[in-house]
Amino acid sequence: MGSQYQTENDNMCLEWRKGKVSPIVNSIRARLRPKSMPFNIVNDGDGLPRILLTEPSGSSAEVLLYGGQVVSWKNEKREELLFISSKAIWKPPKAIMGGIPVCFPQFGTLGSLEQHGFARNRMWSLDSDPSPLSPVNNQSSVDLILKSTEEDLKTWPRSFELRLRVSLSSSKLKIITRVRNTDNKAFSFTLALRNYLSVSDISEVRVEGLETLDYFDNLIQGKRFTEQADAITFDDEIDRVYLRTSTKIAIIDHEKKRTLVLQKDGMPDSAVWNPWAKKSKALQDIGDEDYKTMLCVDSAAIEHPIVLKPFEEWKGHQELSAVSSSYCSGQLDPQKVLNGFR
């Protein structure tokens, strides 16, 4: 596990496993509780403490300290909107397949580090000095932070602070990421919020907002192509990085009559991935049939790495929202997505 896990968070885990409520837990609750908004900290059978965010309409989200990873987002009808693999490994130092992992400081294999970097399999901490929350009614939030450790510096010798704010409101989940260079020299990084979305049937899903864009196809040695279709549909494995995407992408699920809308800022690219049948059988931590009910559509900065001078900070954010939809064909009307389909 490495020395970085011998932290206050380990002590918290032990206290919860013993069924105790320690002063540390009370301190966390005091720090996290938004005014008038309920929240809870639970420790399930997997032994990973998670923060439960709720809001008055009934939607909820769960965020792990391990990986800073959102592992559940449910709407007011208690429908799960994120995908978690049926064979996900919930034991450090393995990354958890599903939810919204943070890929940092490297996306994929585009560098010398392990795939998707190390942030998704490190223990994060609660941020003791977060930025003030914007005054938003009925919003529940948590702020997490990951700092470079001695072990990380051996493989990626850059000193940094990576902050994450997860905010829940009615039918919306917002994530703000901030990276600060605390080193005395500049460094660059790539980053992605990898959104594993739950869908009814991948064959009945279409993605709009990526048409006419260039993309790297990772199934063909990363070669560059231009999207010719008026929407992305799925009948085989896909692993692409779309470049200079719009700030809004829609994932239309015909069977569920629901549209998931991804809005983003500061992350110009978007990766799209589904392993399909053959790849699913080859991967250890995904079920053979899981590909049918999942789709990754990411917010990312990949083509052009972000460069930070000493003590500079970068900020990006994404917002996922869910709207009911009977939409079946034609070009997406952004106003209908934002205001709901009537």
C-alpha positions as CSV (number, residue, x, y, z in Angstrom):
1,M,0.0,0.0,0.0
2,G,2.9,2.4,0.6
3,S,3.5,4.9,3.3
4,Q,1.0,7.4,1.9
5,Y,-1.8,5.3,3.2
6,Q,-0.5,5.6,6.8
7,T,-2.5,8.7,7.3
8,E,-5.3,10.1,9.3
9,N,-7.6,8.5,6.7
10,D,-6.4,5.0,7.7
11,N,-7.1,5.8,11.3
12,M,-10.6,6.8,10.3
13,C,-11.1,3.6,8.4
14,L,-10.0,1.6,11.5
15,E,-12.4,3.5,13.7
16,W,-15.3,2.8,11.4
17,R,-14.4,-0.8,11.1
18,K,-14.6,-1.1,14.9
19,G,-18.0,0.5,14.9
20,K,-16.8,3.6,16.7
21,V,-17.6,7.3,16.1
22,S,-14.4,9.1,16.8
23,P,-13.7,12.8,17.3
24,I,-12.2,12.7,13.8
25,V,-15.6,11.7,12.4
26,N,-17.3,14.5,14.2
27,S,-14.7,16.9,12.9
28,I,-15.3,15.7,9.4
29,R,-19.1,16.1,9.8
30,A,-18.6,19.6,11.1
31,R,-16.4,20.5,8.2
32,L,-18.5,19.0,5.5
33,R,-22.1,19.8,6.5
34,P,-23.6,22.4,4.2
35,K,-26.1,24.7,6.0
36,S,-29.5,23.0,6.2
37,M,-28.3,20.1,4.0
38,P,-28.1,16.5,5.2
39,F,-25.1,14.3,4.6
40,N,-23.6,11.1,6.0
41,I,-20.4,9.2,6.1
42,V,-20.7,5.5,5.8
43,N,-18.3,2.6,5.7
44,D,-19.7,-0.3,3.7
45,G,-18.5,-3.9,3.6
46,D,-15.7,-3.0,1.1
47,G,-14.0,-1.1,3.9
48,L,-13.8,2.2,1.9
49,P,-15.2,5.2,3.7
50,R,-17.6,7.1,1.5
51,I,-19.4,10.5,1.7
52,L,-23.1,10.5,1.0
53,L,-24.5,13.7,-0.5
54,T,-28.2,14.3,-0.6
55,E,-30.6,17.1,-1.5
56,P,-34.3,17.7,-0.9
57,S,-35.7,16.4,-4.2
58,G,-34.3,12.9,-3.4
59,S,-31.2,12.7,-5.6
60,S,-28.0,11.5,-4.0
61,A,-24.3,10.9,-4.7
62,E,-21.5,8.8,-3.1
63,V,-17.9,9.9,-3.1
64,L,-15.0,7.7,-1.9
65,L,-11.9,9.1,-0.2
66,Y,-10.1,6.4,-2.1
67,G,-9.4,7.9,-5.6
68,G,-11.6,10.9,-4.9
69,Q,-14.0,8.9,-7.0
70,V,-17.8,9.4,-7.3
71,V,-19.2,5.9,-7.3
72,S,-23.0,6.6,-7.3
73,W,-25.3,9.3,-8.6
74,K,-29.0,8.7,-8.3
75,N,-31.8,10.9,-9.5
76,E,-35.0,11.8,-7.5
77,K,-36.5,8.5,-8.6
78,R,-33.6,6.6,-7.1
79,E,-32.4,5.5,-10.5
80,E,-28.7,5.0,-10.7
81,L,-27.1,7.1,-13.5
82,L,-23.5,5.9,-13.2
83,F,-22.2,2.5,-14.2
84,I,-20.1,0.3,-11.8
85,S,-18.7,-3.0,-13.2
86,S,-20.1,-6.2,-11.8
87,K,-16.5,-7.3,-11.4
88,A,-15.1,-4.0,-10.0
89,I,-12.2,-4.5,-7.6
90,W,-12.8,-2.6,-4.4
91,K,-9.5,-3.1,-2.8
92,P,-6.5,-0.7,-3.0
93,P,-4.2,-0.3,-4.8
94,K,-6.5,-1.4,-7.7
95,A,-8.5,1.3,-9.5
96,I,-12.3,0.9,-9.4
97,M,-13.9,0.2,-12.7
98,G,-16.9,2.6,-13.0
99,G,-18.3,5.8,-11.5
100,I,-16.2,8.9,-12.2
101,P,-12.5,8.3,-11.6
102,V,-10.0,11.1,-11.9
103,C,-7.3,10.4,-14.5
104,F,-4.2,12.5,-13.4
105,P,-1.4,13.4,-14.2
106,Q,-1.7,11.2,-17.3
107,F,-4.6,10.1,-19.5
108,G,-4.4,6.5,-20.8
109,T,-0.9,5.4,-21.8
110,L,0.2,8.8,-23.1
111,G,3.3,8.9,-20.9
112,S,5.6,6.9,-18.7
113,L,3.2,6.3,-15.8
114,E,0.6,3.6,-15.1
115,Q,-2.5,3.8,-17.3
116,H,-4.6,6.9,-16.4
117,G,-2.0,8.0,-13.8
118,F,-2.0,7.5,-10.1
119,A,-4.7,9.8,-8.7
120,R,-7.5,7.2,-9.0
121,N,-5.7,4.8,-6.7
122,R,-4.5,7.1,-4.0
123,M,-6.2,7.9,-0.7
124,W,-7.4,11.5,-0.8
125,S,-8.1,13.8,2.2
126,L,-10.8,16.2,3.1
127,D,-9.7,19.7,2.0
128,S,-9.3,21.8,5.2
129,D,-9.0,25.0,3.2
130,P,-11.4,24.9,0.3
131,S,-12.5,27.9,-1.7
132,P,-15.8,29.5,-0.5
133,L,-18.9,27.8,-1.9
134,S,-21.0,29.8,-4.3
135,P,-24.4,30.6,-2.7
136,V,-26.6,27.9,-4.4
137,N,-29.8,26.8,-2.8
138,N,-30.4,23.1,-2.0
139,Q,-26.8,22.1,-2.9
140,S,-24.7,19.6,-1.0
141,S,-20.9,19.6,-1.6
142,V,-17.7,18.0,-0.5
143,D,-14.1,19.2,-1.1
144,L,-11.2,16.8,-1.4
145,I,-7.5,17.2,-1.9
146,L,-4.6,15.1,-3.1
147,K,-1.0,16.1,-2.6
148,S,2.2,14.6,-4.0
149,T,3.8,12.1,-1.8
150,E,7.4,10.8,-1.6
151,E,6.4,7.7,-3.4
152,D,4.7,9.6,-6.2
153,L,7.7,11.9,-6.6
154,K,9.9,8.9,-7.4
155,T,7.9,8.2,-10.6
156,W,6.6,11.7,-11.3
157,P,9.0,14.3,-9.7
158,R,6.6,17.2,-9.6
159,S,5.1,18.8,-6.5
160,F,1.4,19.5,-6.8
161,E,-2.0,19.9,-5.1
162,L,-5.0,18.4,-6.9
163,R,-8.4,19.6,-5.5
164,L,-11.8,18.3,-6.2
165,R,-15.2,19.7,-5.4
166,V,-18.3,17.5,-5.9
167,S,-21.6,19.3,-5.7
168,L,-25.1,17.8,-5.9
169,S,-28.3,19.6,-6.7
170,S,-31.6,18.5,-8.2
171,S,-30.8,16.3,-11.3
172,K,-27.3,17.7,-11.5
173,L,-23.9,16.6,-10.5
174,K,-21.0,19.2,-10.8
175,I,-17.3,18.5,-10.4
176,I,-14.7,21.2,-10.2
177,T,-11.0,20.2,-10.5
178,R,-8.1,22.5,-9.6
179,V,-4.4,21.7,-10.1
180,R,-1.8,23.9,-8.4
181,N,1.9,23.7,-9.1
182,T,3.7,23.8,-5.7
183,D,7.1,23.0,-7.3
184,N,9.9,25.4,-8.2
185,K,9.8,24.5,-11.8
186,A,7.1,24.2,-14.5
187,F,5.4,20.9,-15.3
188,S,2.7,19.7,-17.7
189,F,0.0,17.1,-17.3
190,T,-3.1,15.6,-19.0
191,L,-6.3,15.0,-17.1
192,A,-9.8,13.5,-17.5
193,L,-12.9,13.0,-15.5
194,R,-13.9,9.6,-16.9
195,N,-17.7,9.4,-16.8
196,Y,-18.9,5.8,-16.7
197,L,-22.6,6.3,-17.6
198,S,-25.4,3.8,-17.1
199,V,-27.4,3.2,-20.2
200,S,-30.3,0.8,-20.9
201,D,-28.8,-0.8,-24.1
202,I,-25.7,0.6,-25.8
203,S,-27.1,-0.3,-29.2
204,E,-30.0,2.1,-28.6
205,V,-27.8,5.1,-27.5
206,R,-26.6,8.0,-29.6
207,V,-24.2,10.8,-28.7
208,E,-24.7,14.2,-30.2
209,G,-22.4,17.2,-30.1
210,L,-19.3,15.5,-31.5
211,E,-20.2,15.5,-35.2
212,T,-17.7,17.0,-37.7
213,L,-14.9,16.9,-35.2
214,D,-11.5,15.4,-35.5
215,Y,-10.6,12.5,-33.2
216,F,-7.8,10.1,-32.4
217,D,-8.7,6.5,-32.9
218,N,-6.9,4.4,-30.3
219,L,-8.0,1.2,-32.0
220,I,-5.9,2.3,-35.1
221,Q,-2.6,3.4,-33.4
222,G,-4.1,6.8,-32.5
223,K,-4.5,7.9,-36.1
224,R,-6.5,11.1,-36.7
225,F,-9.8,11.1,-38.5
226,T,-12.8,13.4,-38.9
227,E,-16.2,12.3,-37.7
228,Q,-18.6,11.9,-40.6
229,A,-21.8,10.8,-38.8
230,D,-24.4,13.2,-37.6
231,A,-24.4,11.3,-34.2
232,I,-22.2,8.6,-32.6
233,T,-24.0,5.3,-32.4
234,F,-22.6,1.9,-31.2
235,D,-22.3,-1.5,-32.8
236,D,-18.7,-2.4,-31.9
237,E,-15.8,-1.4,-29.7
238,I,-15.0,2.3,-29.6
239,D,-12.0,4.1,-28.1
240,R,-11.6,7.6,-29.4
241,V,-10.5,11.0,-28.2
242,Y,-12.5,13.8,-29.8
243,L,-10.7,17.1,-30.1
244,R,-11.8,20.7,-29.4
245,T,-15.3,19.6,-28.5
246,S,-18.2,21.9,-27.7
247,T,-19.0,22.8,-24.2
248,K,-22.1,20.6,-24.3
249,I,-22.5,16.9,-25.3
250,A,-25.8,14.9,-25.1
251,I,-26.1,11.2,-24.5
252,I,-29.6,10.1,-25.6
253,D,-30.9,6.9,-24.2
254,H,-34.0,6.0,-26.3
255,E,-35.1,3.0,-24.2
256,K,-35.0,4.9,-20.9
257,K,-36.4,8.1,-22.6
258,R,-33.7,10.0,-20.9
259,T,-30.9,12.4,-22.0
260,L,-27.8,12.9,-20.0
261,V,-26.1,16.2,-20.8
262,L,-22.4,16.8,-20.2
263,Q,-21.4,20.5,-20.0
264,K,-17.8,21.3,-19.4
265,D,-15.3,24.1,-19.3
266,G,-11.4,24.1,-19.3
267,M,-11.3,20.5,-20.6
268,P,-11.5,20.8,-24.4
269,D,-11.4,17.2,-25.4
270,S,-13.7,14.2,-24.8
271,A,-12.9,10.5,-24.8
272,V,-15.6,8.0,-25.8
273,W,-15.2,4.4,-24.8
274,N,-17.1,1.1,-24.9
275,P,-15.1,-2.2,-24.8
276,W,-17.8,-4.3,-26.5
277,A,-17.9,-8.1,-26.2
278,K,-14.4,-9.3,-27.0
279,K,-12.5,-6.7,-24.9
280,S,-14.9,-7.2,-22.0
281,K,-14.0,-10.9,-21.9
282,A,-10.3,-10.0,-21.9
283,L,-10.5,-7.5,-19.0
284,Q,-10.3,-8.8,-15.4
285,D,-12.5,-6.2,-13.8
286,I,-15.5,-6.0,-16.1
287,G,-18.2,-8.5,-16.6
288,D,-18.7,-10.2,-19.9
289,E,-22.1,-8.5,-20.5
290,D,-21.3,-5.2,-18.8
291,Y,-20.6,-3.4,-22.0
292,K,-24.3,-3.5,-22.9
293,T,-25.2,-1.1,-20.1
294,M,-22.3,1.3,-20.0
295,L,-20.7,4.1,-21.9
296,C,-17.8,6.4,-21.1
297,V,-18.0,10.0,-22.3
298,D,-15.2,12.0,-20.6
299,S,-14.3,15.6,-20.0
300,A,-10.6,15.8,-20.7
301,A,-7.5,17.8,-21.6
302,I,-5.4,15.4,-23.7
303,E,-4.2,16.7,-27.1
304,H,-2.4,19.7,-25.6
305,P,-1.1,19.0,-22.1
306,I,-1.7,21.8,-19.6
307,V,1.4,23.6,-18.6
308,L,1.7,25.2,-15.1
309,K,4.5,27.6,-14.0
310,P,5.5,27.5,-10.4
311,F,2.6,28.3,-8.1
312,E,0.2,28.7,-11.0
313,E,-3.2,27.0,-10.8
314,W,-5.5,25.5,-13.5
315,K,-9.2,25.0,-13.1
316,G,-11.7,23.0,-15.0
317,H,-15.2,21.8,-14.3
318,Q,-18.0,19.6,-15.7
319,E,-21.7,19.3,-14.9
320,L,-23.8,16.3,-15.6
321,S,-27.6,16.7,-15.8
322,A,-30.4,14.3,-16.5
323,V,-33.6,15.3,-18.3
324,S,-36.6,13.1,-19.3
325,S,-36.8,12.7,-23.1
326,S,-38.9,11.1,-25.8
327,Y,-36.4,12.4,-28.3
328,C,-35.7,9.8,-31.1
329,S,-34.1,11.4,-34.1
330,G,-32.9,14.6,-35.7
331,Q,-30.4,17.2,-34.5
332,L,-30.4,18.0,-30.8
333,D,-32.2,21.1,-29.7
334,P,-30.1,22.6,-26.9
335,Q,-33.1,24.5,-25.4
336,K,-35.1,21.3,-25.1
337,V,-32.1,19.6,-23.4
338,L,-31.8,22.4,-20.9
339,N,-35.5,23.0,-20.3
340,G,-36.8,19.5,-20.6
341,F,-38.8,17.8,-23.3
342,R,-42.5,18.6,-23.4
